[in-house]
Amino acid sequence: MHCTRLIGFYLGVTMKIHQVYTQSALDNFTYVIELKDGSAIAIDPWDDAITNRLLKDNGLSLKAIINTHEHWDHTRGNEALVAAHQCEVWAHKNGEGKIPGMTRALTAGETIELAPAVVMTVMDTPGHTFAHLCFLITTGGEPEAVFTGDTLFNAGVGNCHNGGSPEALYQTVRAQFHTLSDAVIVYPGHDYLENNLRFTLHLEPSNTVATQWLGRVAGNDPGQLQTLTTIGDERSINAFFRLGSEEIRQNLALDNANDEATFLALRKRRNDW
């Protein structure tokens, strides 16, 4: 099953973002963005059959695939979709030779028009890998939503096991995500919300907001009910946004640590948790 998310109405144009829970072993999300001309952009297609069914059901043609990064679970639908639609594949320049069907390298600050006054801006976001991009949607210059791949999850951040760097991830999250406005909606690459909330509460058991969130999402089937967060929510429930919490630092056995040291200790604890 898939869940359709409607971001809003922009200058009389209805633009839909379809958030597809893929039922994969890794809890991947695929996204399909409808454009005003009846075409669509697919982000991180896990499965060509799922994507093709959504396109057919909504009368859409596939203009392009965007891969947030090179890992196989974000690119495995590329080849079959390119064969079926002769669409382009856009990704980070460091993904060349790693991402199937790649035709265009996107660069930081580049913009893609989705609808009148609705723009998707490319963010270069190293950390999970060094070929990782995220995408900020703005309407009339105001930030609305962000596609975060495996850099930022609902209530967590990505690991750095396969070609990444926790130090680079800290710089990315601090500079590009901590600074976003509270209302920005987070569209991540995987559904890890429940487990990430449990991690936050493992280190900050007094966090009543995280406790309330866990009560809302625990045991939910993401194929039936998907829950999104905003950056404002992340400030309350994501340990990697709460680097100044004395409770978190005490439970990490950190004395006089700065934010970077706290982030790195959190990432290491999450690896082993």
BALOBA-1460 file (C-alpha; in Angstrom, 3 decimals):
// residues 273
<rec num="1" residu="m" x="0.000" y="0.000" z="0.000"/>
<rec num="2" residu="h" x="1.082" y="3.592" z="-0.350"/>
<rec num="3" residu="c" x="0.241" y="6.757" z="1.489"/>
<rec num="4" residu="t" x="-0.248" y="10.049" z="-0.357"/>
<rec num="5" residu="r" x="0.936" y="13.224" z="1.347"/>
<rec num="6" residu="l" x="-0.311" y="16.603" z="0.121"/>
<rec num="7" residu="i" x="2.095" y="19.409" z="0.914"/>
<rec num="8" residu="g" x="-0.314" y="22.206" z="0.033"/>
<rec num="9" residu="f" x="-1.706" y="24.551" z="-2.552"/>
<rec num="10" residu="y" x="0.703" y="26.918" z="-4.247"/>
<rec num="11" residu="l" x="-0.632" y="29.814" z="-6.328"/>
<rec num="12" residu="g" x="-3.630" y="27.740" z="-7.372"/>
<rec num="13" residu="v" x="-1.557" y="24.650" z="-8.184"/>
<rec num="14" residu="t" x="-2.058" y="21.439" z="-6.224"/>
<rec num="15" residu="m" x="1.277" y="19.697" z="-5.801"/>
<rec num="16" residu="k" x="1.291" y="16.251" z="-4.245"/>
<rec num="17" residu="i" x="4.129" y="14.414" z="-2.613"/>
<rec num="18" residu="h" x="3.448" y="10.677" z="-2.435"/>
<rec num="19" residu="q" x="5.278" y="9.052" z="0.441"/>
<rec num="20" residu="v" x="5.492" y="5.324" z="-0.282"/>
<rec num="21" residu="y" x="6.320" y="2.865" z="2.473"/>
<rec num="22" residu="t" x="7.909" y="0.042" z="0.487"/>
<rec num="23" residu="q" x="7.511" y="-2.843" z="2.976"/>
<rec num="24" residu="s" x="11.235" y="-3.511" z="2.508"/>
<rec num="25" residu="a" x="13.366" y="-5.202" z="5.139"/>
<rec num="26" residu="l" x="15.117" y="-1.857" z="5.668"/>
<rec num="27" residu="d" x="11.857" y="0.130" z="5.996"/>
<rec num="28" residu="n" x="12.631" y="2.317" z="2.992"/>
<rec num="29" residu="f" x="10.519" y="5.199" z="1.794"/>
<rec num="30" residu="t" x="10.226" y="6.126" z="-1.878"/>
<rec num="31" residu="y" x="8.816" y="9.515" z="-2.849"/>
<rec num="32" residu="v" x="7.035" y="10.590" z="-6.026"/>
<rec num="33" residu="i" x="6.528" y="14.310" z="-6.646"/>
<rec num="34" residu="e" x="3.769" y="15.281" z="-9.064"/>
<rec num="35" residu="l" x="4.592" y="18.174" z="-11.366"/>
<rec num="36" residu="k" x="2.123" y="20.585" z="-12.955"/>
<rec num="37" residu="d" x="2.585" y="19.146" z="-16.472"/>
<rec num="38" residu="g" x="1.566" y="15.602" z="-15.495"/>
<rec num="39" residu="s" x="5.114" y="14.359" z="-15.147"/>
<rec num="40" residu="a" x="6.768" y="13.219" z="-11.928"/>
<rec num="41" residu="i" x="10.089" y="12.915" z="-10.150"/>
<rec num="42" residu="a" x="10.820" y="9.763" z="-8.142"/>
<rec num="43" residu="i" x="13.205" y="10.004" z="-5.209"/>
<rec num="44" residu="d" x="15.081" y="6.839" z="-4.173"/>
<rec num="45" residu="p" x="12.910" y="4.243" z="-5.942"/>
<rec num="46" residu="w" x="13.200" y="0.976" z="-4.044"/>
<rec num="47" residu="d" x="11.067" y="-0.977" z="-6.479"/>
<rec num="48" residu="d" x="10.062" y="-0.326" z="-10.081"/>
<rec num="49" residu="a" x="6.735" y="-2.168" z="-9.743"/>
<rec num="50" residu="i" x="5.630" y="-0.024" z="-6.773"/>
<rec num="51" residu="t" x="6.687" y="3.163" z="-8.541"/>
<rec num="52" residu="n" x="5.081" y="2.205" z="-11.847"/>
<rec num="53" residu="r" x="1.799" y="1.350" z="-10.138"/>
<rec num="54" residu="l" x="1.692" y="4.755" z="-8.449"/>
<rec num="55" residu="l" x="2.513" y="6.511" z="-11.716"/>
<rec num="56" residu="k" x="-0.211" y="4.606" z="-13.558"/>
<rec num="57" residu="d" x="-2.813" y="5.147" z="-10.838"/>
<rec num="58" residu="n" x="-2.219" y="8.899" z="-10.988"/>
<rec num="59" residu="g" x="-1.780" y="9.278" z="-14.739"/>
<rec num="60" residu="l" x="1.824" y="10.421" z="-14.451"/>
<rec num="61" residu="s" x="4.863" y="10.078" z="-16.683"/>
<rec num="62" residu="l" x="8.289" y="9.704" z="-15.080"/>
<rec num="63" residu="k" x="10.552" y="12.635" z="-15.930"/>
<rec num="64" residu="a" x="13.481" y="11.868" z="-13.664"/>
<rec num="65" residu="i" x="14.812" y="9.805" z="-10.792"/>
<rec num="66" residu="i" x="16.715" y="11.522" z="-8.010"/>
<rec num="67" residu="n" x="18.954" y="9.397" z="-5.796"/>
<rec num="68" residu="t" x="19.940" y="10.952" z="-2.485"/>
<rec num="69" residu="h" x="23.022" y="8.716" z="-2.438"/>
<rec num="70" residu="e" x="24.602" y="5.612" z="-3.905"/>
<rec num="71" residu="h" x="23.540" y="2.842" z="-1.513"/>
<rec num="72" residu="w" x="21.765" y="-0.016" z="-3.267"/>
<rec num="73" residu="d" x="18.523" y="0.235" z="-1.317"/>
<rec num="74" residu="h" x="18.067" y="3.777" z="-2.668"/>
<rec num="75" residu="t" x="18.934" y="2.946" z="-6.287"/>
<rec num="76" residu="r" x="17.676" y="-0.606" z="-6.877"/>
<rec num="77" residu="g" x="14.676" y="0.530" z="-8.922"/>
<rec num="78" residu="n" x="16.731" y="2.714" z="-11.268"/>
<rec num="79" residu="e" x="17.569" y="0.371" z="-14.112"/>
<rec num="80" residu="a" x="14.072" y="-1.006" z="-14.678"/>
<rec num="81" residu="l" x="12.499" y="2.456" z="-14.449"/>
<rec num="82" residu="v" x="14.996" y="3.938" z="-16.903"/>
<rec num="83" residu="a" x="14.332" y="1.056" z="-19.298"/>
<rec num="84" residu="a" x="10.574" y="1.606" z="-19.052"/>
<rec num="85" residu="h" x="10.488" y="5.404" z="-19.164"/>
<rec num="86" residu="q" x="13.809" y="6.550" z="-20.693"/>
<rec num="87" residu="c" x="13.976" y="8.996" z="-17.796"/>
<rec num="88" residu="e" x="16.997" y="10.850" z="-16.482"/>
<rec num="89" residu="v" x="18.796" y="9.986" z="-13.232"/>
<rec num="90" residu="w" x="20.114" y="12.854" z="-11.101"/>
<rec num="91" residu="a" x="22.504" y="12.469" z="-8.170"/>
<rec num="92" residu="h" x="25.701" y="13.719" z="-6.509"/>
<rec num="93" residu="k" x="28.787" y="13.947" z="-8.714"/>
<rec num="94" residu="n" x="30.544" y="11.490" z="-6.392"/>
<rec num="95" residu="g" x="27.884" y="8.940" z="-7.323"/>
<rec num="96" residu="e" x="29.149" y="8.693" z="-10.905"/>
<rec num="97" residu="g" x="30.057" y="5.082" z="-11.642"/>
<rec num="98" residu="k" x="28.144" y="3.919" z="-8.560"/>
<rec num="99" residu="i" x="24.545" y="4.936" z="-9.300"/>
<rec num="100" residu="p" x="22.805" y="2.966" z="-12.072"/>
<rec num="101" residu="g" x="21.747" y="5.065" z="-15.052"/>
<rec num="102" residu="m" x="23.089" y="8.360" z="-13.700"/>
<rec num="103" residu="t" x="22.844" y="11.100" z="-16.336"/>
<rec num="104" residu="r" x="23.220" y="14.371" z="-14.425"/>
<rec num="105" residu="a" x="25.301" y="15.543" z="-11.486"/>
<rec num="106" residu="l" x="23.505" y="17.967" z="-9.182"/>
<rec num="107" residu="t" x="25.452" y="20.612" z="-7.268"/>
<rec num="108" residu="a" x="24.877" y="22.455" z="-4.007"/>
<rec num="109" residu="g" x="22.573" y="25.439" z="-4.413"/>
<rec num="110" residu="e" x="21.150" y="24.265" z="-7.740"/>
<rec num="111" residu="t" x="17.388" y="24.767" z="-8.018"/>
<rec num="112" residu="i" x="14.649" y="22.716" z="-9.665"/>
<rec num="113" residu="e" x="11.249" y="24.335" z="-10.259"/>
<rec num="114" residu="l" x="8.377" y="22.068" z="-9.187"/>
<rec num="115" residu="a" x="5.450" y="24.488" z="-9.598"/>
<rec num="116" residu="p" x="4.959" y="28.260" z="-9.792"/>
<rec num="117" residu="a" x="6.998" y="29.706" z="-6.888"/>
<rec num="118" residu="v" x="7.769" y="26.156" z="-5.613"/>
<rec num="119" residu="v" x="11.463" y="25.359" z="-5.828"/>
<rec num="120" residu="m" x="13.567" y="22.390" z="-4.758"/>
<rec num="121" residu="t" x="17.103" y="23.424" z="-3.788"/>
<rec num="122" residu="v" x="19.973" y="20.929" z="-3.772"/>
<rec num="123" residu="m" x="21.868" y="20.506" z="-0.498"/>
<rec num="124" residu="d" x="25.299" y="18.827" z="-0.466"/>
<rec num="125" residu="t" x="25.152" y="16.798" z="2.749"/>
<rec num="126" residu="p" x="28.239" y="14.631" z="3.402"/>
<rec num="127" residu="g" x="28.367" y="12.332" z="6.396"/>
<rec num="128" residu="h" x="26.357" y="9.191" z="5.770"/>
<rec num="129" residu="t" x="28.389" y="9.017" z="2.561"/>
<rec num="130" residu="f" x="30.330" y="11.587" z="0.563"/>
<rec num="131" residu="a" x="27.904" y="11.265" z="-2.341"/>
<rec num="132" residu="h" x="24.831" y="12.365" z="-0.390"/>
<rec num="133" residu="l" x="22.349" y="15.066" z="-1.356"/>
<rec num="134" residu="c" x="19.254" y="16.367" z="0.420"/>
<rec num="135" residu="f" x="16.581" y="18.613" z="-1.078"/>
<rec num="136" residu="l" x="14.848" y="21.631" z="0.458"/>
<rec num="137" residu="i" x="11.460" y="22.704" z="-0.903"/>
<rec num="138" residu="t" x="10.570" y="26.362" z="-0.617"/>
<rec num="139" residu="t" x="7.391" y="28.186" z="-1.553"/>
<rec num="140" residu="g" x="7.799" y="31.849" z="-2.350"/>
<rec num="141" residu="g" x="11.204" y="31.601" z="-0.715"/>
<rec num="142" residu="e" x="9.815" y="30.137" z="2.528"/>
<rec num="143" residu="p" x="11.101" y="26.647" z="3.520"/>
<rec num="144" residu="e" x="8.293" y="24.055" z="3.508"/>
<rec num="145" residu="a" x="9.838" y="20.569" z="3.520"/>
<rec num="146" residu="v" x="13.101" y="18.693" z="3.163"/>
<rec num="147" residu="f" x="13.942" y="15.289" z="1.688"/>
<rec num="148" residu="t" x="16.713" y="13.975" z="3.888"/>
<rec num="149" residu="g" x="17.647" y="10.513" z="2.585"/>
<rec num="150" residu="d" x="19.853" y="8.836" z="5.164"/>
<rec num="151" residu="t" x="21.252" y="12.033" z="6.659"/>
<rec num="152" residu="l" x="18.366" y="12.968" z="8.975"/>
<rec num="153" residu="f" x="15.642" y="10.580" z="10.107"/>
<rec num="154" residu="n" x="12.552" y="11.281" z="12.186"/>
<rec num="155" residu="a" x="14.135" y="11.504" z="15.671"/>
<rec num="156" residu="g" x="17.573" y="10.361" z="14.500"/>
<rec num="157" residu="v" x="20.429" y="10.651" z="12.014"/>
<rec num="158" residu="g" x="22.133" y="8.241" z="9.639"/>
<rec num="159" residu="n" x="25.048" y="5.957" z="10.378"/>
<rec num="160" residu="c" x="28.484" y="6.323" z="8.810"/>
<rec num="161" residu="h" x="29.399" y="2.659" z="8.334"/>
<rec num="162" residu="n" x="29.589" y="2.487" z="4.543"/>
<rec num="163" residu="g" x="31.692" y="5.303" z="3.168"/>
<rec num="164" residu="g" x="30.878" y="8.061" z="5.627"/>
<rec num="165" residu="s" x="32.309" y="10.147" z="8.452"/>
<rec num="166" residu="p" x="30.656" y="11.040" z="11.770"/>
<rec num="167" residu="e" x="32.668" y="14.262" z="11.911"/>
<rec num="168" residu="a" x="31.346" y="15.293" z="8.491"/>
<rec num="169" residu="l" x="27.837" y="14.252" z="9.519"/>
<rec num="170" residu="y" x="28.017" y="16.510" z="12.563"/>
<rec num="171" residu="q" x="29.039" y="19.488" z="10.438"/>
<rec num="172" residu="t" x="26.211" y="18.773" z="7.974"/>
<rec num="173" residu="v" x="23.514" y="18.382" z="10.618"/>
<rec num="174" residu="r" x="24.712" y="21.401" z="12.604"/>
<rec num="175" residu="a" x="25.074" y="23.766" z="9.660"/>
<rec num="176" residu="q" x="22.241" y="22.650" z="7.384"/>
<rec num="177" residu="f" x="19.522" y="21.138" z="9.575"/>
<rec num="178" residu="h" x="19.791" y="22.706" z="13.031"/>
<rec num="179" residu="t" x="19.359" y="26.042" z="11.262"/>
<rec num="180" residu="l" x="16.116" y="25.232" z="9.422"/>
<rec num="181" residu="s" x="12.869" y="26.782" z="10.590"/>
<rec num="182" residu="d" x="10.584" y="24.832" z="12.901"/>
<rec num="183" residu="a" x="7.760" y="24.375" z="10.378"/>
<rec num="184" residu="v" x="9.836" y="22.469" z="7.808"/>
<rec num="185" residu="i" x="8.476" y="18.925" z="7.282"/>
<rec num="186" residu="v" x="11.020" y="16.082" z="7.309"/>
<rec num="187" residu="y" x="10.742" y="13.393" z="4.625"/>
<rec num="188" residu="p" x="13.385" y="10.759" z="5.485"/>
<rec num="189" residu="g" x="14.655" y="7.723" z="3.592"/>
<rec num="190" residu="h" x="13.505" y="5.146" z="6.161"/>
<rec num="191" residu="d" x="10.860" y="4.652" z="8.828"/>
<rec num="192" residu="y" x="12.949" y="4.464" z="12.009"/>
<rec num="193" residu="l" x="10.824" y="6.769" z="14.163"/>
<rec num="194" residu="e" x="9.767" y="4.366" z="16.909"/>
<rec num="195" residu="n" x="13.249" y="2.953" z="17.488"/>
<rec num="196" residu="n" x="14.812" y="6.409" z="17.371"/>
<rec num="197" residu="l" x="12.397" y="7.661" z="20.018"/>
<rec num="198" residu="r" x="13.399" y="4.736" z="22.214"/>
<rec num="199" residu="f" x="17.038" y="5.747" z="21.764"/>
<rec num="200" residu="t" x="16.297" y="9.338" z="22.783"/>
<rec num="201" residu="l" x="14.479" y="8.096" z="25.886"/>
<rec num="202" residu="h" x="17.329" y="5.692" z="26.656"/>
<rec num="203" residu="l" x="19.532" y="8.745" z="27.189"/>
<rec num="204" residu="e" x="16.924" y="11.316" z="28.222"/>
<rec num="205" residu="p" x="14.176" y="9.450" z="30.108"/>
<rec num="206" residu="s" x="12.718" y="12.708" z="31.438"/>
<rec num="207" residu="n" x="11.859" y="13.851" z="27.887"/>
<rec num="208" residu="t" x="8.068" y="13.998" z="28.148"/>
<rec num="209" residu="v" x="7.605" y="15.080" z="24.517"/>
<rec num="210" residu="a" x="9.474" y="12.018" z="23.250"/>
<rec num="211" residu="t" x="7.432" y="9.860" z="25.623"/>
<rec num="212" residu="q" x="4.205" y="11.282" z="24.191"/>
<rec num="213" residu="w" x="5.414" y="10.691" z="20.641"/>
<rec num="214" residu="l" x="6.348" y="7.102" z="21.450"/>
<rec num="215" residu="g" x="2.867" y="6.521" z="22.844"/>
<rec num="216" residu="r" x="1.399" y="7.741" z="19.552"/>
<rec num="217" residu="v" x="3.546" y="5.665" z="17.183"/>
<rec num="218" residu="a" x="4.479" y="2.488" z="19.079"/>
<rec num="219" residu="g" x="3.251" y="-0.570" z="17.213"/>
<rec num="220" residu="n" x="1.832" y="1.379" z="14.263"/>
<rec num="221" residu="d" x="1.961" y="-0.258" z="10.840"/>
<rec num="222" residu="p" x="3.721" y="2.343" z="8.651"/>
<rec num="223" residu="g" x="2.037" y="0.862" z="5.601"/>
<rec num="224" residu="q" x="-1.285" y="1.977" z="7.067"/>
<rec num="225" residu="l" x="-0.361" y="5.023" z="9.139"/>
<rec num="226" residu="q" x="2.759" y="7.089" z="8.527"/>
<rec num="227" residu="t" x="3.833" y="9.872" z="10.832"/>
<rec num="228" residu="l" x="5.883" y="12.887" z="9.800"/>
<rec num="229" residu="t" x="7.848" y="15.247" z="11.991"/>
<rec num="230" residu="t" x="8.885" y="18.846" z="11.559"/>
<rec num="231" residu="i" x="12.229" y="20.400" z="12.399"/>
<rec num="232" residu="g" x="10.493" y="21.898" z="15.441"/>
<rec num="233" residu="d" x="9.567" y="18.379" z="16.547"/>
<rec num="234" residu="e" x="13.152" y="17.273" z="15.996"/>
<rec num="235" residu="r" x="14.372" y="19.910" z="18.417"/>
<rec num="236" residu="s" x="12.261" y="18.196" z="21.093"/>
<rec num="237" residu="i" x="12.614" y="14.479" z="20.302"/>
<rec num="238" residu="n" x="15.878" y="13.947" z="18.407"/>
<rec num="239" residu="a" x="18.910" y="13.413" z="20.650"/>
<rec num="240" residu="f" x="21.160" y="14.680" z="17.842"/>
<rec num="241" residu="f" x="19.367" y="18.037" z="18.030"/>
<rec num="242" residu="r" x="19.561" y="18.115" z="21.832"/>
<rec num="243" residu="l" x="23.312" y="18.302" z="22.228"/>
<rec num="244" residu="g" x="23.083" y="20.745" z="25.137"/>
<rec num="245" residu="s" x="20.938" y="18.438" z="27.286"/>
<rec num="246" residu="e" x="22.681" y="17.871" z="30.605"/>
<rec num="247" residu="e" x="20.787" y="14.621" z="31.074"/>
<rec num="248" residu="i" x="22.052" y="13.271" z="27.747"/>
<rec num="249" residu="r" x="25.611" y="14.324" z="28.508"/>
<rec num="250" residu="q" x="25.501" y="12.777" z="31.965"/>
<rec num="251" residu="n" x="24.190" y="9.495" z="30.581"/>
<rec num="252" residu="l" x="27.008" y="9.522" z="28.021"/>
<rec num="253" residu="a" x="29.489" y="10.116" z="30.863"/>
<rec num="254" residu="l" x="30.638" y="13.373" z="29.274"/>
<rec num="255" residu="d" x="32.120" y="16.190" z="31.333"/>
<rec num="256" residu="n" x="32.543" y="19.651" z="29.810"/>
<rec num="257" residu="a" x="32.010" y="18.284" z="26.307"/>
<rec num="258" residu="n" x="31.247" y="20.571" z="23.409"/>
<rec num="259" residu="d" x="28.443" y="19.920" z="20.920"/>
<rec num="260" residu="e" x="30.631" y="18.052" z="18.450"/>
<rec num="261" residu="a" x="32.000" y="15.683" z="21.096"/>
<rec num="262" residu="t" x="28.445" y="15.059" z="22.305"/>
<rec num="263" residu="f" x="27.245" y="14.334" z="18.765"/>
<rec num="264" residu="l" x="30.108" y="11.911" z="18.131"/>
<rec num="265" residu="a" x="29.485" y="10.139" z="21.426"/>
<rec num="266" residu="l" x="25.789" y="9.877" z="20.552"/>
<rec num="267" residu="r" x="26.592" y="8.436" z="17.119"/>
<rec num="268" residu="k" x="28.919" y="5.847" z="18.689"/>
<rec num="269" residu="r" x="26.338" y="4.896" z="21.325"/>
<rec num="270" residu="r" x="23.680" y="4.573" z="18.613"/>
<rec num="271" residu="n" x="25.977" y="2.253" z="16.652"/>
<rec num="272" residu="d" x="26.180" y="-0.103" z="19.606"/>
<rec num="273" residu="w" x="22.641" y="0.336" z="20.941"/>
